[in-house]
Amino acid sequence: MEEMHKKIEQKAYDFFLQRGMTHGNDVGDWLMAEKEVLAGVGKKSSKKKITLKKMK
């Protein structure tokens, strides 16, 4: 869980940098980062499930 939090934090900071380090959108950056990181986790889980099904 802490690893995921760090990934989200880094992604949100990347968004902050991309916007030219303007303040006032920290919540929006965090939510976009959270969405991207969690979407990536879902894709990895799906791939694992498919691999396990093929092995049976």
Backbone bond lengths (Angstrom), bond angles and torsions (degrees), N, CA, C in turn:
res aa  C-N    CA-C-N  psi(-1)  N-CA   C-N-CA  omega(-1)  CA-C   N-CA-C  phi
1 M - - - 1.458 - - 1.530 110.54 -
2 E 1.319 116.69 -42.31 1.461 120.10 179.05 1.529 111.08 -63.87
3 E 1.333 116.12 -35.93 1.473 120.20 178.35 1.528 110.19 -63.03
4 M 1.316 117.21 -41.84 1.461 121.22 179.60 1.530 109.60 -65.50
5 H 1.315 117.08 -40.65 1.467 121.24 178.59 1.529 110.31 -59.85
6 K 1.316 116.79 -41.87 1.463 121.03 179.29 1.528 111.56 -65.91
7 K 1.335 117.08 -38.17 1.465 120.61 177.61 1.522 110.62 -64.04
8 I 1.332 116.30 -43.03 1.461 120.97 179.11 1.524 109.88 -64.71
9 E 1.319 115.91 -43.37 1.461 120.75 179.29 1.535 111.30 -59.27
10 Q 1.319 116.42 -44.79 1.460 120.74 -179.62 1.527 111.17 -65.93
11 K 1.319 116.38 -41.47 1.469 120.70 179.97 1.532 110.11 -65.33
12 A 1.322 117.54 -40.92 1.463 121.27 178.10 1.529 110.00 -63.34
13 Y 1.308 116.80 -39.95 1.469 120.87 177.79 1.529 110.40 -65.08
14 D 1.325 116.60 -38.52 1.467 120.72 176.70 1.536 110.52 -60.27
15 F 1.339 116.85 -42.10 1.462 120.49 177.12 1.528 110.54 -62.17
16 F 1.321 116.77 -42.13 1.458 122.85 177.70 1.526 110.59 -57.80
17 L 1.321 116.10 -44.71 1.460 120.64 179.37 1.530 110.97 -66.31
18 Q 1.331 116.53 -40.99 1.468 121.13 -179.84 1.519 111.69 -62.62
19 R 1.318 117.25 -30.41 1.461 121.59 179.32 1.526 111.58 -84.94
20 G 1.307 118.11 9.17 1.457 121.06 178.22 1.519 113.34 80.71
21 M 1.308 117.20 24.18 1.468 124.64 177.41 1.532 112.44 59.58
22 T 1.338 115.80 34.40 1.458 119.44 175.30 1.521 109.13 -83.38
23 H 1.300 115.79 137.76 1.466 121.20 -176.75 1.520 111.48 -87.06
24 G 1.330 115.07 161.99 1.456 120.51 174.08 1.517 114.72 108.01
25 N 1.330 117.65 0.10 1.467 119.39 179.97 1.524 110.91 -126.93
26 D 1.326 116.59 29.91 1.459 120.57 -176.10 1.529 112.86 -62.93
27 V 1.315 116.91 -39.61 1.473 119.67 -179.79 1.529 109.81 -68.04
28 G 1.322 116.75 -43.02 1.468 120.34 178.32 1.519 111.71 -62.65
29 D 1.336 116.26 -41.89 1.466 120.19 177.44 1.521 110.24 -61.61
30 W 1.326 115.88 -43.34 1.467 120.30 -178.34 1.535 110.03 -63.91
31 L 1.313 116.78 -45.05 1.464 119.74 -178.02 1.524 112.31 -65.39
32 M 1.336 116.48 -39.90 1.471 119.24 176.88 1.531 110.42 -65.08
33 A 1.322 116.16 -41.46 1.464 120.43 179.30 1.521 110.56 -63.94
34 E 1.313 116.30 -43.96 1.460 121.53 179.41 1.527 110.37 -59.98
35 K 1.311 116.24 -43.83 1.468 121.15 179.99 1.529 110.96 -61.37
36 E 1.339 116.83 -45.85 1.466 120.57 -179.77 1.524 112.34 -65.47
37 V 1.334 116.11 -44.58 1.469 119.39 -178.49 1.526 110.25 -65.50
38 L 1.323 117.15 -44.75 1.468 120.14 -179.50 1.527 111.59 -66.95
39 A 1.325 117.68 -33.63 1.468 120.64 176.55 1.527 109.56 -64.89
40 G 1.309 117.39 -38.53 1.462 121.85 177.67 1.511 111.94 -65.21
41 V 1.322 116.75 -36.57 1.465 121.06 178.55 1.516 109.67 -66.72
42 G 1.330 117.48 -40.49 1.462 121.74 178.91 1.513 112.07 -62.99
43 K 1.322 117.41 -39.15 1.462 121.11 178.98 1.517 110.81 -66.30
44 K 1.323 116.98 -40.24 1.464 120.50 179.43 1.520 110.38 -65.25
45 S 1.331 117.08 -39.92 1.464 120.60 179.13 1.519 111.05 -63.63
46 S 1.322 117.29 -40.99 1.459 121.57 -179.88 1.522 110.86 -63.33
47 K 1.309 117.15 -41.87 1.459 120.91 179.22 1.515 110.83 -63.11
48 K 1.312 117.37 -39.95 1.461 120.60 178.93 1.517 110.53 -64.25
49 K 1.311 117.74 -42.09 1.457 121.75 -179.83 1.521 110.69 -62.46
50 I 1.325 116.54 -43.80 1.451 121.10 179.94 1.527 109.96 -62.52
51 T 1.318 116.48 -43.52 1.468 121.07 179.97 1.531 110.24 -62.05
52 L 1.330 116.88 -42.62 1.452 119.87 -179.28 1.527 110.90 -65.81
53 K 1.311 118.23 -37.98 1.460 121.58 179.79 1.523 111.12 -64.84
54 K 1.323 116.56 -38.65 1.452 121.01 -179.66 1.529 111.47 -67.12
55 M 1.332 116.88 -30.37 1.454 121.11 -176.66 1.531 112.03 -75.80
56 K 1.325 118.48 -22.76 1.467 122.03 -175.58 1.486 112.34 -70.26
